[in-house]
């Protein structure tokens, strides 16, 4: 899966800088689109600097593009859209120091393979590995595990191209305020050029997937969460079934599923069968109940594999998603209200509700900032109505101090988001310094962060 830029690669790329083009851009889910003045594909930091400097001279906006897996308009612009895919190298890996420095456009999938070749790994990951590292950390992407933070907590430093083309090298000792804010920057501080990550010795995971009664899961939630390294569950609306996924770190040797088994489960069952049932459900709403029944009829699955291969799953069915981060202790009551909401709406839902847990952190705009966190994600099959469902979920989650995932759909604005983040002003101060003219602003950042302090940009003419 990748973003779709409907144009051929330019023929010439002088000085590491691809020639600009101006096609329509669309994200993976297909719910966000824009027509930038140009799409740039730099292959070096120097080329990236040149793009920003030229944009500054012309008074244009600039936005960075990762893999297009955000459901928001975070990457959209009418100015220059910078595709980071050619900035995809691993620059250095130091297993003894536990550090790796990579270019910002590397995908998590490629990064995981390269780290494994050096005998190291990221300590926690989300369940999709096609994003770029820049996009994943900038939006606060996370996995699950009550003792582990989101992906951004593994960032030790970065190089960022600011609003006038200056490069800021930042870490815990040099420009620490910038470094901390940029760990979840939503693309509003500048464009990441490189990212330095904390890595750990490579490890395996013993994975168990098992359908359980959702009431039993919620009733014994702390035991599931605290008794395992990683725990999550998917509750299927209109059913009593939750598919639980438990991972524990192990020194056991790899004993993966057979290729045939993995193909049947991941491709046939989780993608093709789900996609088919979703298409049927759009015409026959009662068919949504078949999905929960199929999960309940499934058996227990166990295997051991390299950690990143366990964390990641292949998502081929297109959907729309909202995800909220709430205080861990608020989860049981909020989840109960969500279930009652679904019953009240009466809308047939073919996609599960995904529930995960992470440790709190100290990053200003991290959804887990300052508190241990439960994440609740709701989805609809692409093309199904979502406004009433997502709006109701947001009302429930906001009432308990919920914060939206920056890359997932939500309806919040800066006015009501600012009070939900105790360190909001710290981020605003760094943004004012890094991008006073709003070089990296767009309508999405204007809505969720507020407009930049100064407006000296002209709208791009065509």
C-alpha positions in Angstrom: 0.0 0.0 0.0 1.3 3.4 -0.8 0.2 6.9 -1.6 -1.0 7.5 -5.1 0.6 10.3 -7.0 -0.9 10.1 -10.5 2.1 11.0 -12.5 5.3 9.4 -13.9 8.6 10.1 -12.3 10.3 13.1 -14.0 13.1 12.1 -16.4 15.8 14.4 -15.1 16.8 14.9 -11.4 19.7 17.4 -11.5 21.7 17.9 -8.3 19.6 15.4 -6.4 16.4 17.4 -7.0 13.6 16.0 -9.1 11.9 18.2 -11.6 8.5 19.5 -10.3 5.2 18.3 -11.5 1.6 19.2 -10.6 -0.7 16.2 -10.5 -3.6 15.7 -8.1 -2.6 13.9 -4.9 -4.8 11.5 -3.0 -4.2 9.6 0.3 -4.4 5.9 0.8 -7.9 5.9 2.1 -9.1 8.2 -0.7 -10.8 10.7 1.6 -8.2 13.5 1.2 -7.0 15.1 -2.1 -5.3 18.2 -3.2 -3.7 19.8 -6.3 -0.3 21.2 -5.3 1.5 23.7 -7.4 4.3 21.1 -7.7 5.4 17.8 -6.2 9.1 17.7 -5.4 11.2 14.6 -4.7 14.5 15.6 -3.1 17.2 12.9 -2.8 19.4 14.8 -0.4 19.1 17.2 2.5 20.7 19.9 0.4 18.0 19.5 -2.2 15.4 19.7 0.5 16.9 22.9 1.8 16.9 24.3 -1.7 13.1 23.6 -2.1 12.3 25.4 1.1 14.6 28.3 0.3 12.9 28.7 -3.1 9.5 28.5 -1.6 10.4 31.1 1.0 11.7 33.5 -1.7 8.4 33.1 -3.6 6.2 33.2 -0.5 4.9 29.7 -1.0 3.7 27.1 1.4 5.5 23.7 1.7 4.2 20.4 3.1 6.0 17.1 3.5 4.5 13.8 2.3 5.2 10.4 3.8 3.3 7.3 2.7 -0.1 9.0 2.6 -1.6 6.8 5.4 -3.0 9.7 7.4 -6.8 10.1 7.2 -6.5 13.9 7.8 -5.5 16.6 5.4 -2.1 17.0 7.3 -0.1 16.7 4.0 -2.4 18.7 1.7 -1.2 22.0 0.2 -1.7 24.3 -2.7 2.0 25.0 -2.6 4.9 22.6 -2.9 4.3 19.0 -1.8 7.6 17.4 -0.8 7.6 13.6 -1.4 10.3 12.2 1.0 10.5 8.7 -0.6 13.9 9.3 -2.1 15.3 10.1 1.3 15.1 6.5 2.5 18.6 5.5 3.6 19.9 4.1 6.9 22.9 6.4 7.7 24.3 4.8 10.8 23.6 2.0 13.2 25.5 1.7 16.5 24.3 -1.4 18.4 26.5 -0.8 21.4 25.2 2.7 21.9 21.7 1.7 21.0 21.3 4.3 18.3 20.4 4.4 14.6 20.2 7.5 12.3 18.0 7.3 9.2 16.7 9.6 6.6 13.2 10.7 7.2 11.5 9.1 4.2 12.5 5.5 5.0 9.5 3.2 5.5 9.1 1.3 8.7 9.2 -2.0 6.7 12.6 -1.2 5.2 13.9 0.2 8.4 12.9 -3.0 10.3 14.8 -5.1 7.8 17.9 -3.0 7.9 17.9 -2.9 11.7 17.5 -6.7 11.9 20.6 -7.1 9.7 22.5 -5.2 12.5 21.0 -7.3 15.3 18.8 -4.5 16.7 15.2 -3.5 16.6 12.7 -0.8 17.6 11.3 -1.7 21.0 7.7 -1.2 20.0 5.8 -0.7 16.7 2.3 -0.1 15.4 0.4 -2.6 13.3 1.2 -1.0 9.9 4.7 -0.8 8.6 4.3 1.0 5.3 4.5 4.5 6.8 7.6 6.6 6.6 9.4 7.2 9.9 8.8 10.9 9.5 5.0 10.5 9.1 4.8 7.9 11.9 6.5 10.0 14.5 5.0 13.3 13.4 1.5 12.1 14.0 2.1 10.1 17.2 1.7 6.7 15.8 1.7 4.0 18.4 1.5 0.3 19.1 0.4 -1.4 22.3 2.1 -2.3 25.6 1.5 -0.6 28.9 5.2 -0.4 29.7 6.1 1.1 26.3 5.5 4.5 24.8 4.4 5.4 21.3 6.9 5.4 18.4 7.9 9.0 19.1 9.3 8.2 22.5 12.0 6.3 20.7 13.3 9.4 18.9 16.6 10.7 20.3 17.2 13.5 17.9 16.5 14.9 14.4 17.6 17.3 11.7 14.8 19.7 10.7 14.6 22.1 7.8 12.9 25.2 9.2 10.8 27.9 7.5 13.6 29.8 5.8 15.6 26.8 4.8 17.9 26.7 7.9 18.8 23.2 9.3 18.3 22.7 13.0 20.2 19.7 14.5 18.5 18.9 17.8 18.6 16.3 20.5 18.4 16.2 24.3 21.4 18.5 24.8 21.3 20.7 21.7 18.1 22.6 21.1 16.2 20.2 23.5 13.0 22.2 23.3 12.9 21.8 19.5 13.9 18.1 19.8 11.1 17.3 22.2 8.4 19.2 20.3 9.4 17.7 17.0 8.9 14.2 18.2 5.2 14.8 17.5 5.2 17.9 15.2 2.3 17.3 12.8 4.5 18.7 10.1 4.1 22.2 11.6 7.7 22.9 12.7 9.5 22.1 9.5 10.5 19.1 7.4 12.4 16.3 9.0 15.6 15.4 7.2 17.0 12.7 9.4 15.8 11.0 12.6 17.9 9.4 15.3 16.2 6.5 17.1 16.8 4.5 20.2 17.2 0.8 19.3 17.4 -2.4 21.4 18.8 -5.8 20.8 16.7 -7.8 18.3 14.0 -9.9 20.0 11.3 -12.4 19.2 7.7 -12.4 20.2 5.5 -15.3 21.2 2.1 -14.3 19.7 -1.3 -15.6 20.6 -4.6 -14.6 18.9 -7.8 -15.9 20.4 -11.5 -14.9 20.3 -13.0 -14.3 23.8 -16.2 -12.9 25.1 -15.8 -9.2 25.2 -17.4 -8.8 28.7 -14.9 -11.3 30.1 -12.1 -9.4 28.5 -13.2 -6.1 30.0 -13.9 -7.7 33.3 -10.2 -8.9 33.5 -8.7 -6.1 31.6 -5.8 -5.2 34.0 -4.7 -8.8 34.1 -4.6 -8.9 30.3 -2.8 -5.5 30.0 -0.3 -5.8 32.9 0.3 -9.6 32.5 1.6 -9.3 29.0 4.2 -7.2 27.2 1.7 -6.3 24.5 -2.1 -6.7 24.6 -4.9 -5.5 22.4 -8.4 -6.5 21.4 -10.7 -6.0 18.5 -14.4 -6.0 19.4 -16.8 -6.7 16.6 -20.0 -4.6 16.8 -23.3 -6.5 16.9 -21.6 -9.4 18.5 -20.2 -10.6 21.9 -16.8 -11.4 20.4 -13.4 -9.8 20.8 -10.4 -11.0 19.0 -7.6 -10.7 21.5 -3.9 -10.4 20.5 -1.3 -11.1 23.2 2.5 -10.8 22.6 5.3 -11.6 25.1 9.0 -11.2 24.5 10.8 -14.5 24.4 14.1 -16.1 23.8 12.4 -19.1 22.2 13.5 -19.7 18.6 11.4 -18.5 15.7 8.5 -20.9 14.9 6.5 -18.8 12.5 3.2 -19.8 10.8 3.7 -21.6 7.6 3.5 -19.5 4.4 0.2 -21.2 3.6 -1.2 -20.5 7.0 -0.1 -16.9 6.9 -1.5 -16.4 3.4 -4.9 -17.9 4.4 -5.2 -15.9 7.6 -3.7 -12.5 6.6 -4.7 -12.4 2.9 -7.7 -14.6 2.5 -9.4 -14.2 5.9 -8.4 -10.8 7.2 -8.4 -9.0 3.8 -10.3 -10.7 1.0 -13.0 -12.2 3.2 -13.4 -9.0 5.2 -13.5 -7.0 2.1 -16.1 -9.2 0.5 -18.3 -9.1 3.7 -18.0 -5.4 3.8 -19.2 -5.1 0.2 -22.1 -7.4 0.9 -23.0 -5.5 4.1 -23.3 -2.2 2.2 -26.2 -3.9 0.3 -27.4 -6.3 3.0 -26.8 -4.7 6.4 -27.7 -7.8 8.4 -24.5 -9.4 6.9 -22.4 -7.5 9.4 -23.4 -10.0 12.0 -21.6 -12.7 10.0 -18.3 -11.0 10.7 -18.6 -11.3 14.4 -19.9 -14.9 14.1 -16.9 -15.8 11.9 -14.5 -14.4 14.5 -16.2 -16.3 17.3 -16.0 -19.5 15.4 -12.2 -19.1 14.9 -9.7 -20.9 17.0 -6.6 -20.0 18.9 -3.5 -19.3 17.0 0.1 -19.4 18.4 3.5 -18.7 16.8 6.9 -17.2 17.5 8.5 -14.8 15.1 10.8 -11.7 14.8 9.1 -8.9 16.7 8.5 -6.6 13.7 6.9 -9.4 11.8 4.5 -10.0 14.6 3.6 -6.4 15.2 2.8 -5.6 11.6 -0.3 -6.7 9.6 -1.2 -6.2 6.0 -4.2 -3.9 5.4 -5.7 -4.2 2.0 -9.3 -3.3 2.7 -9.8 0.5 2.5 -11.5 2.2 5.4 -11.9 5.5 7.3 -10.7 5.7 10.9 -11.0 7.8 14.0 -8.9 7.1 17.1 -8.9 8.7 20.5 -6.4 8.6 23.4 -8.0 8.6 26.8 -6.7 8.1 30.4 -6.3 4.4 31.0 -8.6 4.5 34.0 -11.4 6.0 31.9 -11.5 3.1 29.4 -14.1 0.8 30.9 -16.8 3.4 31.3 -16.0 5.0 27.9 -16.1 1.7 26.2 -19.4 0.8 27.7 -20.8 4.1 26.4 -19.4 3.4 23.0 -21.2 0.1 22.9 -24.5 1.7 23.9 -24.0 4.4 21.2 -23.6 1.7 18.6 -26.8 0.0 19.8 -28.7 3.3 19.8 -27.5 4.4 16.3 -28.5 1.1 14.8 -26.0 1.5 12.0 -24.6 -1.8 10.7 -20.8 -1.7 11.2 -18.6 -4.2 9.5 -15.2 -3.1 11.0 -14.1 -3.8 14.6 -13.3 -1.4 17.4 -9.6 -1.6 18.2 -8.4 -1.1 21.8 -4.7 -0.6 22.8 -2.7 0.7 25.7 0.6 2.6 26.0 2.7 4.3 28.6 2.5 8.0 29.2 5.3 10.3 27.9 6.6 13.9 28.2 6.1 15.1 24.5 4.0 18.3 24.3 1.6 17.2 21.6 1.7 13.4 22.1 -1.8 12.1 22.7 -0.3 10.1 25.6 1.4 13.2 27.1 1.4 13.1 30.9 -0.7 10.0 31.4 -0.9 6.3 30.8 -3.2 5.9 27.9 -5.9 3.7 26.3 -6.4 4.1 22.6 -9.9 3.4 21.1 -10.1 3.3 17.3 -13.3 3.1 15.3 -13.5 2.4 11.6 -16.0 2.3 8.7 -15.6 0.6 5.4 -14.8 3.2 2.7 -18.1 4.6 1.3 -20.2 3.9 4.4 -21.5 6.9 6.4 -19.4 7.9 9.3 -20.4 11.4 10.5 -23.0 10.3 13.1 -20.9 7.4 14.4 -17.6 9.3 14.6 -19.3 12.3 16.0 -20.9 10.3 18.8 -17.6 8.5 19.6 -15.8 11.9 19.7 -18.3 13.3 22.2 -17.8 10.3 24.5 -14.0 10.5 24.3 -13.8 14.2 24.6 -15.9 14.1 27.8 -13.1 12.1 29.6 -10.2 14.3 28.3 -9.7 12.4 25.1 -7.2 13.6 22.5 -7.4 12.6 18.8 -4.7 10.8 17.0 -3.2 13.5 14.7 -3.3 11.3 11.7 -6.9 10.0 12.1 -10.2 11.7 11.4 -11.7 14.0 14.0 -13.7 17.3 14.3 -11.7 19.2 16.9 -10.3 22.7 16.7 -7.4 24.5 18.4 -9.8 26.3 20.8 -10.9 23.1 22.5 -7.8 21.0 21.9 -5.4 23.5 23.7 -6.9 22.8 27.2 -6.5 19.1 26.7 -2.7 19.4 26.4 -0.9 20.8 29.5 2.2 21.6 27.4 0.4 23.1 24.5 2.2 26.5 24.9 5.6 24.8 24.8 4.8 23.5 21.3 3.3 26.9 20.2 6.6 28.7 21.3 8.7 26.3 19.3 6.4 26.6 16.3 6.6 30.4 16.4 10.4 30.2 16.4 10.7 27.5 13.7 8.0 28.7 11.3 6.9 32.2 12.1 5.6 32.9 8.6 3.5 29.7 8.3 5.6 28.1 5.6 4.4 24.7 6.7 0.9 25.6 7.6 -2.2 24.4 5.8 -6.0 24.4 6.5 -5.6 21.4 8.8 -2.9 22.9 11.0 -4.8 26.2 11.0 -7.8 24.3 12.4 -6.1 22.1 15.0 -3.2 24.3 16.0 -4.4 27.8 15.1 -2.9 30.0 12.4 0.8 30.8 12.6 1.8 34.0 14.3 2.5 35.9 11.1 0.9 35.6 7.7 3.3 36.7 4.9 2.5 34.0 2.4 0.6 34.5 -0.8 -1.7 31.9 -2.2 -0.1 30.0 -5.0 -1.4 31.1 -8.4 -2.0 28.7 -11.2 
